[in-house]
Amino acid sequence: MGRRHSNAHHWDESDVRVRPGKGSRPRTKDRPSHKNAKRGMVVSKDRGRWGVVLDENGTLVTCMRAREMGRTNVVVGDHVSVVGDTSGKKDTLARIVRLEDRTSILRRTADDTDSFERIVVANADYLLIVSAVADPPPRTGFVERALIAAFVGGLTPLVCLTKSDLADPSAFAAEFRDLDVEVLTTGVSDSLDELTEHITGKVSALVGHSGVGKSTLFNRLIPDAERATGEVSGVGKGRHTSTQSVALQLPAGGWIIDTPGIRSLGLAHVDPDTVVHVFEDLREVTEDCPRGCTHMGPPADPECALDTLTGASARRVTAIRRLLEALRSNNEWEM
């Protein structure tokens, strides 16, 4: 399979710059260097407060954005530098002063008509897409759109099939074989050894509709998840915000980011070229496509260059066109 690569820059809320109004301090080119700032990972976010786990000692510190950060968007998974009171003691507050470059981004729009992107998770290695094989039946549309979000965001997707004791998962798993996407059975009677081997030492984001067993899987991976989630997501407030993403550390190392607020995956920021160009071998072929080609093939695109491929590449084209259909139809509930 050709090597995947992430897409070019897209505009999102991180690019917003707000001009100072009356009463604002004059701008200056002199910025503090913060040479003694401590590096950490953002593990929670709620109403102007961020929970940051420090790299040097694992302390959970409650932070706000420093004034010089403006409205820079900081999300769970971000690597940041903080200053101030980094003791992590109750009622203390540090400041986020720097945001490091991101290696991957899971982003979405409110729906497919919204041009404003929201970054949900940063720097994740894997996107764990949880789907039940029965009760409820697998929602192909959601899985396909989650695959698109992973591909274009630079994450490696892993499809996790739950409730495999109720139905044979092989037919559903076969739908993604030609995309070289790994599919694992993760029902309560299945071993999690293979999944754990993949994600140990890595950062993984977890997505899935209600009722598919996402919470069960999360709790199996982190047995103390319920208590730990309350501690981390409270960000010093002693409460759990169920609609916000939160990262918890795996027992053997690595992080799992739960994303309970994601109910749908709007992909207004994605076009057909972006999806196809993730696969390097196909990107080269599409250079021969006519201008405006949607890569869907006949009758819509009778001159699409992807139709010249044969063998395994041709089968991958068929699989990718199913993703493009999911992108075009905005159907996340398809079974």
N, C-alpha and C positions, 0 to 999 in steps of 0.2 A: 504494500500500500504506500502511496506517496506520503511524504511527510506533511503533517498539518502545520499551519502557522496561523498566528492571530491576525485579525484584520487591522486596518489602519485606524487612526484616531477618529472617534465619534464625539460629537458635542454632547455634554451632559452637565449635571449640576455642578460638577467640579470646575467647569469653565466660567461660571458666573462670577462677575466682578461687580461689586456694588460701589458706586461713587460716593464719597463722603458728603453728607448734607450739613445743615447748619449745626454748629456746636461740635462738629467732629474735630479731632486734633489735626493739625497740618501734617501732610505727608512728608516723610523724610526718606532719603536714600540710605541713611544709617540704620542698620538693623543689628540687634544684639546677636553675637555669634553663638552663644549658648554652648561653649566648648565642653562644659561639664554635664550637658544633658544626658539623660539615661534613655537607652533604647528599649522599646517594648512592642508588644503586639496588642492591638485592640481586640477585646473579647466580648464587649457589649456596648450598646449605645442606647440612650434613652433621654429625650428632652434636654439636650444641651449638656449632657454628662456622658463621659466615656469611661469604661473600665479598661485599664491597660495592665497587662501582666509584664513585669520587667524581665528582660532577658537575664540579667545578672544574678537574680535571686528568686524569681518566681513570685514576687510580691504583687498583689492586686492593688492597683492605685486608681482612685477616682480622679478624673481629669476634666477640665474644661479646655476650650480652644483659647490659645493666647491671642491677644488683640491683633498681632501682626499676621495671624493666619486668616483674618477676615472671615469669609463664609466658605472657606475651603471644605469640601465634603470629606469627612472622615468616617469610614465604615468598618464593620467587623472584618478582621483579617489584615487590616492595614498595619504596616510597620511605621512607628512614629518615635519621635524623641520628646521627652518630657522633662520639665524642670519644676522646682518648687518643692513642696512637701511630698516626698516619695516614700514616706514611711508606711503608707497603707492603713494608718490608724483611722478610727472612726472620726467622721466630721472633718477630715483633712482633704485638701484639694490641690492637685498639681495642675500644670498647664502643658498642653500639647503645643510644641513650638516648631516641629518639622514633620513633614509627611514624605516618606520615601517613595521612589518610583514603584509602580505595581507590576508584577509579573503576569497576572491574569485578572480578569474582571468578569463577574457574573452580573449582567445588567438586564434590565427589563423596562418596558414602558407600561403605563396603566392599561393600555389596550393597543390594538394595531392601528388606531387612528391618532394616537398621541405621539408627538415628535419629541417629547421630553423624556430623556433617559434617566433612570434611577439606578445607581450602582448599589447592589445588594450585598455583595461579598467581594473582597479583594484577596489576591495572592493565594487562592486555593489551588491545590494540585489536581484534585479530583472533584467531580460532581456526581454524587450518589443519587441516582434517579430511582425512587422507590415506587413500585407498582405491584398491585395484587394480581394474581392470575385468576382469582375468583372472589366473589363476595366483597367488593364489587368486581365485575369483569375488568380486564385490563383496558386502560384508556390510552389507546395508541396515539391519539392526537397530542396528549400532554407529553408523553415520552418523546415523541418526535420533535416537539418544540423545545423540550429541555435539551435534547441532543444538539439542536441548532445553537441554543444559548451557550452550551459548553464549547462546541467547536469554534464559534466565532470569538469567544472570550478567552481562549487559550487554556481551558480546563480539559482534563481527560475524563470522559464520561464512563461511569460504571452503572449498568442497569441492575438493580437489586429486586428480584422477584420474591414476594412474600406469599404466604398462604398456599405454598406448593403442595400441602397435604390435601387440599380441596380439589386440585385439578393439575393435569400434566402441563408443565411450563414450557415444554420443548417447542411447540408450534409458535408460541409468542416469541420465544428467544430467537428462533430462526429468522424472524423478520429483520433482525439487525446484524445478521452474520456478515453480509456483504459490505457493511460499513466498518468492519473490523472492530465493532464495539463489544467489549466483554460483558456477558450476562451471567450473573450469579444467582443461585437460589438461596434465599436468606430467611425462609420460613422458620417458625419456632422449633421444628423438628430437624432443621438443617444445621450443619456445622458452619460457624462463621470464620473458620481458620483461613480459608482462601481470601475472604474479604479483609480480614485483619492483616494478612500478609501484605496486601496491597497498600493499606492506609497507615500502617504503623510508621511513625516518623514523618508523616505527611500532613498536610492540611486538606480536609475534605468538607465540602458543603453538602447538606442533605436536603433534598426536595421531594415532595410527594403530596398528593391530595389526601384529604381527611378520610380515614377509614381503611387505608391501604396497609397499615401496620408500620408507619414511619416511626411513631413514638415507641412502639415495642422494640424495633430494631435499635433505635437510639439508646434505649435503656439496657438492651443486651450488650451493646458495645461499651457502655459506661454504666455499670450497675448502680452507682450512686448519683445518677444524672438528675433526679428530681430535686434532691437537696442542693446539689452543686449549682444547678441552674438558678435556683432562688437566690443563692449567695452572689453569684456573678452578675446576674441581670438586674439585681436591685441597685447596683451602682451606688451603694451607700445609703439607699433609701429603704432597704429591708423589704422589698416587694419584687414580685416577678411580673415582668411585662410580656405577656404571651404572644404579642404580635411583633416582637422585635427579634432579630437574629441574635444568637448567643453562641460563643465558642467554648467548648469544654475539652479538657485534656484527656487523651486516651490513656488507659493504665500503662501500656507499654511504650508510650511516647507518640507524639503527634496530636492533632486537634480535629474535632468534629464540630462543624458549625451548623446548628439547627436553624431553619428558616421558616418558622411557623407563620409569618406574615405573607408568604407567597401563596396566593390562591390561583394565580394564573400567570402566564408568561407572555406579556405583550412584546412583540418583536418588530415594532415600527422602525427600529434602527437598523434592521437587517434587510438586505436585498438579495436576489438570487445569486448575483456574482459573488457576494460575500460568502455565501454557503459553499458554492462550488470551488472557489479559490482556496478554501481551507485545505483541499486535497491537491497537492502540488502537481501530480501527474495530470489531473483533470484541468487545472488552471492553464497549463501549457496548451492543451488542446483547444480550450475556449478562445484562444487568441484568434482562431480562424472562424469564430462565430460572427454572423452579421451584427451590426450595431442594434442594440435594443433587444437582443435575444434573451428570452427568459429561461432558456435551457430545458424547457418542458418537452421538447420534441414535437413531432407532427400530432395534430394539424396546426398547433399554435406556432411552432418554430420548425418549419419543414427543412431549413438549412442548418440546423443546430449541429455543430461539429462533433458533439458528444456521440452522435449516432454513428460515427465512423469507428468507434471502439468495438472491440470484440473480447470474448473470454471473460476473465475476472473483472476487468475494467468496465465492460458493458454491464455486468451484473451490479457493480457498484453504482453506475449511472442510474439504473432502475431504482436502487435503494435511495439515492440522493433525490431523485424526482419525487419520491414519496415524501421526503422532507420538504421539498419545495411546494408540494401540494398542501402540506400541513401549514406551511408559512403563508400561503395564499388564502387558504380557507378559514384561518383563525378558528379552527375547531379543536379545542383542547379536550373535548369530552367524547371523542370518537372511540368506539369500541371495536 
